[in-house]
Amino acid sequence: MSKQDAHTDFRYSHPDRRVFLSKPGAACEAEILEASQRSENLHRPWVFPPRSHEHYESYLERVHSGRTIGFLVRRKSDECLAGVINASEPVMGVFQSAYLGFYAFAGFEGQDYMTEGLSLVLDHAFAELGFHRLEANIQPANVASSALVRRLGFRKEGFSPRYLMIDGAWRDHDRWAILSDEWPSHRLRFFASWLADRRESYHAKH
Protein backbone atom coordinates (compact mmCIF):
# COMPACT_ATOMS: atom_id res chain seq x y z
CA MET A 1 0.00 0.00 0.00
CA SER A 2 1.39 3.40 -0.95
CA LYS A 3 1.46 6.40 1.34
CA GLN A 4 -1.40 7.85 -0.63
CA ASP A 5 -3.58 4.75 -0.15
CA ALA A 6 -2.88 4.86 3.57
CA HIS A 7 -4.06 8.44 3.90
CA THR A 8 -7.13 8.87 1.74
CA ASP A 9 -8.49 8.25 -1.71
CA PHE A 10 -8.26 11.97 -2.50
CA ARG A 11 -5.44 12.86 -4.88
CA TYR A 12 -5.50 16.11 -6.83
CA SER A 13 -2.76 16.86 -9.34
CA HIS A 14 -1.86 18.31 -12.71
CA PRO A 15 0.62 16.85 -15.24
CA ASP A 16 2.76 20.00 -15.26
CA ARG A 17 3.21 20.19 -11.50
CA ARG A 18 5.76 18.34 -9.39
CA VAL A 19 3.41 17.96 -6.44
CA PHE A 20 -0.06 16.63 -5.71
CA LEU A 21 -2.61 17.26 -2.98
CA SER A 22 -3.88 14.68 -0.53
CA LYS A 23 -5.96 14.99 2.63
CA PRO A 24 -4.80 14.74 6.24
CA GLY A 25 -5.97 11.80 8.31
CA ALA A 26 -5.14 9.70 11.34
CA ALA A 27 -2.77 7.47 9.34
CA CYS A 28 -0.34 10.31 8.61
CA GLU A 29 -0.21 11.74 12.14
CA ALA A 30 3.31 10.49 12.91
CA GLU A 31 4.63 11.78 9.60
CA ILE A 32 3.15 15.25 10.11
CA LEU A 33 4.24 15.54 13.75
CA GLU A 34 7.81 14.53 12.87
CA ALA A 35 7.91 17.05 10.02
CA SER A 36 6.50 19.80 12.26
CA GLN A 37 8.98 19.10 15.04
CA ARG A 38 12.04 19.18 12.77
CA SER A 39 10.73 22.36 11.09
CA GLU A 40 10.28 24.43 14.26
CA ASN A 41 13.09 26.85 13.39
CA LEU A 42 11.62 27.37 9.93
CA HIS A 43 8.07 27.95 11.14
CA ARG A 44 8.52 30.26 14.09
CA PRO A 45 7.49 32.98 14.72
CA TRP A 46 5.00 32.80 11.83
CA VAL A 47 3.06 29.58 12.30
CA PHE A 48 2.60 26.90 14.95
CA PRO A 49 1.50 23.59 13.35
CA PRO A 50 0.43 20.58 15.45
CA ARG A 51 3.44 19.17 17.31
CA SER A 52 1.68 16.72 19.65
CA HIS A 53 -0.99 14.04 19.45
CA GLU A 54 -3.50 16.29 21.22
CA HIS A 55 -2.88 19.20 18.87
CA TYR A 56 -3.16 16.95 15.82
CA GLU A 57 -6.42 15.45 17.07
CA SER A 58 -7.77 18.99 17.52
CA TYR A 59 -6.72 19.80 13.94
CA LEU A 60 -8.46 16.70 12.58
CA GLU A 61 -11.57 17.59 14.57
CA ARG A 62 -11.69 20.95 12.77
CA VAL A 63 -11.23 19.17 9.45
CA HIS A 64 -13.97 16.64 10.14
CA SER A 65 -16.38 19.33 11.39
CA GLY A 66 -15.90 21.37 8.21
CA ARG A 67 -14.24 24.34 9.93
CA THR A 68 -11.02 23.61 8.02
CA ILE A 69 -10.42 22.10 4.59
CA GLY A 70 -6.95 20.60 4.87
CA PHE A 71 -4.55 19.68 2.08
CA LEU A 72 -1.18 17.96 2.23
CA VAL A 73 1.33 18.93 -0.45
CA ARG A 74 3.31 15.88 -1.56
CA ARG A 75 6.14 15.59 -4.06
CA LYS A 76 5.14 13.31 -6.92
CA SER A 77 8.53 11.64 -7.32
CA ASP A 78 8.53 10.04 -3.86
CA GLU A 79 5.28 11.16 -2.14
CA CYS A 80 7.31 12.95 0.52
CA LEU A 81 5.40 15.54 2.53
CA ALA A 82 6.44 19.05 1.44
CA GLY A 83 3.90 21.13 3.33
CA VAL A 84 0.33 21.81 4.41
CA ILE A 85 -2.32 24.22 3.12
CA ASN A 86 -5.54 24.93 5.02
CA ALA A 87 -8.69 26.74 3.94
CA SER A 88 -10.22 27.74 7.27
CA GLU A 89 -13.69 28.91 8.31
CA PRO A 90 -15.25 28.32 4.89
CA VAL A 91 -18.59 30.03 4.39
CA MET A 92 -20.73 29.52 1.30
CA GLY A 93 -24.11 31.14 0.58
CA VAL A 94 -23.65 34.80 -0.39
CA PHE A 95 -20.03 34.84 0.92
CA GLN A 96 -18.36 31.80 -0.71
CA SER A 97 -15.02 32.54 0.93
CA ALA A 98 -12.35 31.04 3.20
CA TYR A 99 -9.07 32.01 4.85
CA LEU A 100 -5.86 30.38 3.64
CA GLY A 101 -2.93 29.33 5.77
CA PHE A 102 0.12 27.37 4.63
CA TYR A 103 3.58 26.21 5.63
CA ALA A 104 6.41 24.20 4.08
CA PHE A 105 8.45 21.64 5.97
CA ALA A 106 12.20 21.87 6.42
CA GLY A 107 14.05 20.60 3.37
CA PHE A 108 11.27 21.61 0.99
CA GLU A 109 11.30 25.37 1.40
CA GLY A 110 12.58 27.69 -1.33
CA GLN A 111 11.94 25.19 -4.15
CA ASP A 112 8.47 26.40 -5.27
CA TYR A 113 6.74 23.24 -4.06
CA MET A 114 4.33 25.34 -1.99
CA THR A 115 3.70 27.72 -4.89
CA GLU A 116 2.72 24.75 -7.04
CA GLY A 117 0.68 23.28 -4.19
CA LEU A 118 -1.21 26.50 -3.59
CA SER A 119 -1.94 26.78 -7.31
CA LEU A 120 -3.57 23.34 -7.11
CA VAL A 121 -5.62 24.46 -4.12
CA LEU A 122 -6.82 27.50 -6.10
CA ASP A 123 -7.74 25.26 -9.04
CA HIS A 124 -9.70 22.92 -6.80
CA ALA A 125 -11.30 25.59 -4.61
CA PHE A 126 -12.56 27.75 -7.45
CA ALA A 127 -13.44 25.11 -10.07
CA GLU A 128 -14.77 22.32 -7.85
CA LEU A 129 -15.55 23.58 -4.35
CA GLY A 130 -17.42 26.67 -5.52
CA PHE A 131 -15.47 29.40 -3.74
CA HIS A 132 -15.64 33.00 -4.97
CA ARG A 133 -12.86 34.48 -2.83
CA LEU A 134 -9.84 33.24 -0.89
CA GLU A 135 -7.99 35.42 1.59
CA ALA A 136 -4.51 35.02 3.10
CA ASN A 137 -3.55 37.08 6.14
CA ILE A 138 0.24 37.35 6.41
CA GLN A 139 2.45 39.15 8.90
CA PRO A 140 4.31 41.97 7.10
CA ALA A 141 7.75 40.63 8.03
CA ASN A 142 6.97 37.20 6.58
CA VAL A 143 8.52 38.09 3.24
CA ALA A 144 8.57 34.56 1.80
CA SER A 145 4.83 33.97 2.26
CA SER A 146 3.96 37.41 0.86
CA ALA A 147 6.11 36.72 -2.19
CA LEU A 148 4.40 33.34 -2.69
CA VAL A 149 0.87 34.72 -2.83
CA ARG A 150 2.00 37.67 -4.94
CA ARG A 151 3.46 35.25 -7.53
CA LEU A 152 0.04 33.64 -7.88
CA GLY A 153 -1.81 36.93 -8.38
CA PHE A 154 -3.16 37.73 -4.93
CA ARG A 155 -3.91 41.42 -4.37
CA LYS A 156 -2.83 43.20 -1.21
CA GLU A 157 -6.14 44.60 0.02
CA GLY A 158 -5.04 46.28 3.20
CA PHE A 159 -3.42 46.21 6.61
CA SER A 160 -5.03 44.89 9.79
CA PRO A 161 -3.35 46.02 13.03
CA ARG A 162 -3.31 43.51 15.89
CA TYR A 163 -5.41 41.13 13.80
CA LEU A 164 -4.58 37.65 15.13
CA MET A 165 -3.37 36.31 18.47
CA ILE A 166 -0.17 34.36 17.69
CA ASP A 167 2.32 33.13 20.26
CA GLY A 168 0.71 35.14 23.04
CA ALA A 169 0.49 38.52 21.29
CA TRP A 170 -1.79 40.30 18.83
CA ARG A 171 0.03 40.43 15.50
CA ASP A 172 -0.40 42.87 12.62
CA HIS A 173 -1.26 41.31 9.27
CA ASP A 174 -1.47 42.27 5.62
CA ARG A 175 -4.62 41.08 3.86
CA TRP A 176 -4.12 39.37 0.51
CA ALA A 177 -6.98 38.00 -1.60
CA ILE A 178 -7.85 36.56 -4.98
CA LEU A 179 -11.24 36.07 -6.68
CA SER A 180 -12.36 33.15 -8.79
CA ASP A 181 -12.66 35.27 -11.94
CA GLU A 182 -9.15 36.67 -11.42
CA TRP A 183 -7.42 33.30 -11.10
CA PRO A 184 -7.59 32.02 -14.74
CA SER A 185 -5.49 34.86 -16.20
CA HIS A 186 -3.01 34.74 -13.31
CA ARG A 187 -2.82 30.95 -13.70
CA LEU A 188 -1.92 31.21 -17.38
CA ARG A 189 0.70 33.85 -16.72
CA PHE A 190 2.23 31.96 -13.80
CA PHE A 191 2.54 28.68 -15.67
CA ALA A 192 3.90 30.28 -18.81
CA SER A 193 6.67 31.81 -16.70
CA TRP A 194 7.15 28.65 -14.64
CA LEU A 195 7.45 26.35 -17.66
CA ALA A 196 9.90 28.76 -19.29
CA ASP A 197 12.04 28.68 -16.14
CA ARG A 198 11.97 24.87 -16.12
CA ARG A 199 13.08 24.70 -19.75
CA GLU A 200 15.88 27.18 -19.07
CA SER A 201 17.01 25.16 -16.04
CA TYR A 202 16.93 21.91 -18.06
CA HIS A 203 19.03 23.34 -20.90
CA ALA A 204 21.51 24.79 -18.41
CA LYS A 205 22.11 21.31 -17.01
CA HIS A 206 22.45 19.52 -20.37
N, C-alpha and C positions, 0 to 999 in steps of 0.2 A: 504493500500500500504506500502510495506517495504521500509526501507531506500535505499536498493539496487534498487528497482523499480523506486524510485524517482530520482535516479542519472543517471542511464544508464542501458542498457541491458547487458553490458559487465560484466562478472564475471569470473575470472580465479582463479582456486584453485587446490589443490591436497589433497587426503584423509588424508595423513599423516601430513599435516600442519595445524596449528591453525589459520591461517589467509587466506584471499583471496584478490585478486586485483579487484578494480573497477576503473572507470574513473572519473576524475573531471568534474563538470558541474556547471551550474548556480544554480541548486537546492541545492547544498551543500555548497554554498558560506558562509552562516552564520556559519555553523558547522566548516569549515576550518578556518575562521577568528577568531572565539572564541578560537579554539585550538592553533592557532599561537600566539594569544595575551597572553594566560595563560602560554605559553611555552617560553616566551622571555628569561628568565634566563637560560633555558636549551640550547637554540639555539645560543645565542651570546657568543663569537664573530665569530662563525664559519659560520652561515647561517642566511639569512634574508628573511624568507617566506613572502607571502602577508599578510599584517595586516590591509588593508583598502579595500574598495570597488574598488577604482581606481587601486590599485595594483593587486587585484584579476582579474579584467577585463583584465588588461594587460597580466597576466599569461594565462588566457583562450584564449586570442587572439593568443599567441604563440602556444598554443595547437591546436587551430583550423587551424592555418596556416601551421602546420606541423613542426615548428621549435622545438617543444618540444612534446615528447610522455609522458603524465603524467599518473601516477598510484597512486591510494589511497590504502593504506594497512589497511584492516579492520579485526578485530577479528571475527572469525566465531561465537563464542558463543553468541554475542550480537550485532554484526555489528558496534561496536564502532570504531572510526577512530584512528588508532595507529600511522600512519605516512604517508609520501609522498615519492615517488621515481620518478625522472624525467630522461628520456633519451633525452638529448638536442642536437641540431644541427645534427640530423641524416643525414648521407650521404650514399647513396647506390652506384650503379655502381661498380667501381673498389675498392672503399674504404670500404663500408659496415660497418660503424662504427658510434658510438655515444658516448657522454660524460654523465656519470651518476652523479646525485646528489641525496641526500636523507637526510631525517631528521625524527626523532621520535617526538611524542608529549608527553608533561609532563604526567607522570603516566603510560606510556608504555615503557619507556626506560629501558635498562638493563634486559629485559625479553626475548630477542632473537626474538621478533616479527619482527623487521626490518631485521634480518638475514634471517628468513623464507620468508619475503616479497621479499627481493632482490633475493633469490633463485628462486622464482616464476617468477620474471622479467627476470632472465637469461634463464629460461626454455622457456618462451614466446618469448623473443627476438631472441634467437638462433634457436629454432625449428620452429617458426611460422612467425616471422617478417623478417627473412633472414639476420640477422647481422652476421658478421664475428668477430668483435672485439668490446669490450666495455671498456671504460677507465674511471677511477675515479681519479680526482685530489683532494688531501686532504692535508690540512695544517699539517705540521709535528707534531705540538703540539696537534692535534685532535686525541688523542690516541684511543678513542672509535671507531671512524669511520675507522681508519687504521686497528684495530683489526677485525672489521666486515668483511671488504673485504678480509683480509688475511685468515679468517676462511673459506671463500668460494673459495679460490684458486687463488685469484688475485696475480699477480707478481708485485713487485716493480720495475718499469722500469728505474726510474731515478728521478732527482731533478730539479725543474724548479724555479729559483730565480725570485722573483717579477713577478709572472705568472698571477695573477688575481687581479683586483681592487675590494676590499671588504671593506666596511665601510670606504671609503675615503683614502685607502692606498693600494699600491701594495703588495700582500702577496705571500710569498714563498709557493710552493706546491710540494708534492711528487706525482709522476705519478704511478698509479696502473692500470693494465689492465689484461684482460682475453680473450682468443680466443675461438671460438665456438668448436674447436676440443679438447680443454683442459677441458671444462666444464663437460663432462660426467663422467670422472674419479673422478674429484673433487666432483661432485654431489653424487656419490656413497659413497665416503669416508665420506663426511659430514653427510649424512643421516644415515649411519651405526653408526657413533659416536653419532649423535643426538638421534636416537631411543634408543640406549643403555643408554644414560643419562636419557631419559624419563622413561624407565623401572626401572632404579635404583632409581629414585625419587619416582616412584609409590610404589615400595616395601618398601622404607623407611617410607612412610606414612601409610602403612597398616600392 
